[in-house]
Amino acid sequence: MKRLTRDPRTYAKVGVLALAAGLTVIRSATGLPRWLGWAGAVIGAVCFVPWGAWIAFLLGGLWIIVAGVLLTWRPAPADGTRPSAAAPPG
């Protein structure tokens, strides 16, 4: 882990991921709350600041976990139907 966090490209990769995902959540109706999008955008931007990159790197991992949990535990639609993965044939 020590070698991984010394490479500045690692921070840049997490920053691009968090920034792009955060902006996507803010701009579209993805089913995720907008606060999560703003948090991702801020984390992504801070990844490019040298004094805050390691904190944002850790928060980026937490952001990914929170987004995964929120995507897994989505509430059922108001009409009572369950979303399907694939459209029925025909």
C-alpha positions, 0 to 999 in steps of 0.5 A, a space after each residue: 500500500 505504501 508504494 501505491 500511495 506514493 505514485 501521483 498517478 494513483 491520486 489522479 486516477 481516483 480524482 478523475 473517477 470521482 470527479 466524472 462520477 460526481 458530475 454525472 450524478 449531478 447532471 443526470 437522474 441516476 437514482 443517486 442523491 445529488 449530495 453524493 454527486 457534489 461530494 464526489 466532485 469535491 473529492 475528485 477536485 481535491 485529489 489534484 491538490 498536493 496537500 489534500 490528495 492523500 485525504 481525498 484518496 481515502 475519501 474516494 474509497 469511502 465514496 465508492 462504498 457509499 455509492 455502491 450501498 445506495 445503488 444496492 438499496 434503492 427503494 422500490 418504484 412508487 407504482 409497485 413494479 420491480 425494475 427488470 434487468 432485461 426487457 421481455 422478448 416479443 
